[in-house]
Structures are given as structure tokens and as C-alpha cells.
Amino acid sequence: MSVIDIPAGEQGRIRVFALSMTPIEAQALRDDDDTAGGAQSLRQDVLGAQTLDPDRTEVFAVADLDGVGLPDYLITGHGAQAAEIEADRVKLAALDGWVMIALSPAFGGAAQTLTPDPRLTLIGTYVQDGVDWTPVPIPSESANGTTAPAGKAPKSDARIGGMVATAVLIFLAVFVTLFIVIGG
């Protein structure tokens, strides 16, 4: 049995699973997104997850994507990085039957180890475009709740460049006018 480790705070990942189930079993999985009363969803069961937000998962027949295809759906519908999808395009396009897509938020930011049902096969984990989850250091003054006193904002490079260009144009206009007056 394979296991999949989900790190704490994971963001920006798309996991694609092929489902080796009858259409009736897959439809039941698709239709089961109600966890009212604290009941564990079927999706949570088949993924072997400790916690799962079924609203952050999808179950559908690949045939439903007729005209689009799974690779392009992942790129346009979920923002998967095109280069990663292109590397697996043949494998993804060859899938038929049913698939499950699980997005990182489905796991609620909790570290957990998935023990998927043997009828699920992880096809790939893909990074979403535009998601940069690199921690940004906070300057110590801001972290302590204090900041430097507000002063005059520094001039931007664009503003300085505009001022230089204006000065050069004025100089050229004066020079050309003077040249015309002297020469004329």
C-alpha cells in the first residue's frame, strides 16, 4: 500500500488520481460531498485522509471533458503549470474512466499521511501557476509593532527619469531656438 505525505501548510498543489471503480461507485463518490453531522465523506475514506474538505476535491468522468481534455482542464481550470502538464500530457490524455482531483486546501493545512484505497492511483502532483508560498521575512521593526517615523517618500526611478528627460528637452528647445535666432 502506498502512502502520500501531505506537509503542514501545503499550498498550490493539485493531485490527480485515476479511479479503478465501476461507474456506479465513482458516481457515488462524486455525489458524496455531504459531511453533515460530522460524518466522514466517502472521498475522505478512499483517500485515507484524517481530515478532508470535499469541496476542494472533484470527481468526474474524463469523458465529461470532451473537447477540452484533462491536460488543458488542469491548466486552464486549475492553473497548473503548463510545463509540468506538458511533461505528463501523454499520460494524462490517455486516462479514461473517472478521476479525482484533490487541491491542497482540501487537507486544511494539516500535516497528514494519506493511505489511498487500492482503487486510487496517483497520476501526478502538479504546482499551480502564480502561487508563490515562499515565506517573506518581516522586518524586525514591523514585527515588533514599531516602524520608522513617516518622512518624505523617496523619489522613484521613474519620476527621476521623467525629470531628467524634461530637463534635456527644455535644454534642447532653448539650444535650437538660440541656434535659429543666431543663424537667421
C-alpha positions in Angstrom: 0.0 0.0 0.0 1.4 3.4 -1.0 1.3 6.4 1.3 1.3 10.1 0.4 2.7 12.6 2.9 1.0 16.0 2.9 3.2 18.6 4.7 1.7 21.1 7.1 0.6 24.3 5.4 0.9 22.9 1.9 -0.5 25.3 -0.7 -0.6 25.4 -4.5 -0.6 21.6 -5.3 -3.0 19.6 -7.5 -3.1 15.9 -7.1 -4.7 13.8 -9.8 -5.9 10.3 -9.1 -7.2 7.7 -11.5 -10.2 5.7 -10.2 -10.4 2.0 -10.9 -14.0 1.7 -9.9 -17.3 0.9 -11.6 -19.2 3.9 -12.9 -21.8 3.4 -10.1 -19.0 3.5 -7.4 -17.4 6.6 -9.0 -20.8 8.4 -9.3 -21.4 7.7 -5.6 -18.0 9.1 -4.8 -18.8 12.2 -7.0 -22.2 12.7 -5.4 -20.9 12.3 -1.8 -19.8 15.7 -0.7 -22.1 16.0 2.3 -20.3 15.6 5.6 -23.2 16.9 7.7 -23.3 15.8 11.3 -19.5 15.1 11.3 -19.8 12.0 9.1 -16.7 11.2 7.2 -17.2 11.5 3.4 -16.6 8.7 1.0 -13.8 10.8 -0.5 -12.1 11.1 2.8 -12.4 7.3 3.2 -10.9 6.4 -0.2 -8.1 8.9 0.2 -7.4 7.6 3.6 -7.2 11.2 4.9 -7.5 12.2 8.6 -9.3 15.4 7.5 -10.7 16.4 4.1 -12.8 19.3 2.8 -14.7 17.5 0.0 -15.5 20.9 -1.6 -11.8 21.1 -2.5 -11.9 17.9 -4.4 -13.6 16.9 -7.7 -14.7 13.5 -9.0 -15.7 13.3 -12.7 -15.6 11.1 -15.8 -12.8 12.1 -18.1 -15.4 11.9 -21.0 -17.1 14.9 -19.4 -14.1 17.0 -20.6 -14.8 16.2 -24.3 -13.3 18.9 -26.4 -11.1 20.2 -23.6 -9.2 17.2 -22.3 -7.8 16.6 -18.9 -4.4 18.3 -19.5 -5.9 21.5 -20.7 -8.5 21.4 -18.0 -5.8 21.3 -15.4 -4.0 24.2 -16.9 -7.0 26.5 -17.6 -9.4 25.3 -14.9 -6.9 24.9 -12.0 -3.9 27.0 -13.1 -1.5 24.0 -13.2 1.9 25.0 -14.5 1.9 24.3 -18.3 5.4 22.9 -18.3 4.6 20.2 -15.7 1.4 19.2 -17.5 3.2 19.1 -20.9 5.7 16.7 -19.4 2.8 14.4 -18.4 0.5 15.3 -21.3 0.5 11.8 -22.9 -0.1 10.1 -19.6 -2.9 12.5 -18.7 -4.5 12.4 -22.1 -4.5 8.6 -22.1 -6.7 8.4 -18.9 -10.2 7.3 -19.4 -12.9 6.4 -16.9 -13.1 8.5 -13.8 -10.6 10.7 -12.0 -10.4 12.6 -8.7 -8.6 15.9 -8.3 -7.6 17.0 -4.8 -6.3 20.5 -4.2 -4.0 21.4 -1.3 -6.7 23.3 0.6 -8.7 20.0 0.8 -6.3 18.9 3.6 -6.9 22.1 5.7 -3.3 22.9 6.1 -2.8 19.9 8.4 0.2 17.6 8.0 -1.2 14.1 7.3 -0.3 10.8 5.7 -2.8 9.6 3.1 -3.3 5.9 2.7 -5.3 5.7 -0.5 -7.7 2.9 -1.3 -6.0 0.5 -3.8 -8.6 1.6 -6.4 -6.9 5.0 -6.5 -3.7 5.6 -8.4 -1.8 8.8 -8.0 -1.1 10.0 -11.5 0.8 13.2 -10.6 1.1 16.1 -8.3 1.3 19.5 -10.1 2.1 23.0 -9.0 -0.4 25.8 -9.6 0.9 28.8 -11.5 1.1 32.1 -9.7 1.2 30.5 -6.3 4.4 31.5 -4.5 4.3 30.3 -1.0 7.8 31.2 -0.1 7.8 32.8 3.4 8.6 36.5 3.2 10.7 37.8 6.1 9.1 40.6 8.1 11.4 43.5 9.0 12.0 43.5 12.8 10.6 46.9 13.3 7.3 45.8 11.8 7.3 42.6 13.7 7.7 44.5 17.0 4.8 46.8 16.1 7.1 49.8 15.6 8.1 51.5 12.4 10.4 54.3 11.4 8.8 57.7 11.6 7.0 58.7 8.4 9.1 61.0 6.4 9.2 62.2 2.8 8.8 59.3 0.4 11.9 58.6 -1.7 11.6 59.6 -5.3 11.0 56.7 -7.6 13.4 55.9 -10.5 10.6 56.6 -13.0 10.0 60.0 -11.5 13.7 60.9 -11.6 13.9 59.6 -15.2 11.0 61.8 -16.2 12.6 64.9 -14.5 15.9 64.3 -16.4 14.1 63.8 -19.7 12.1 67.0 -19.2 15.3 69.0 -18.4 17.0 67.6 -21.5 14.0 68.6 -23.7 13.9 72.1 -22.3 17.7 72.4 -22.9 17.3 71.2 -26.5 14.4 73.6 -27.1 16.4 76.6 -25.8 19.5 75.5 -27.8 17.5 75.0 -31.1 15.8 78.4 -30.6 19.1 80.1 -29.9 20.7 78.4 -33.0 17.8 79.6 -35.2 17.9 83.2 -33.9 21.7 83.4 -34.4 21.7 81.7 -37.8 18.7 83.5 -39.1 
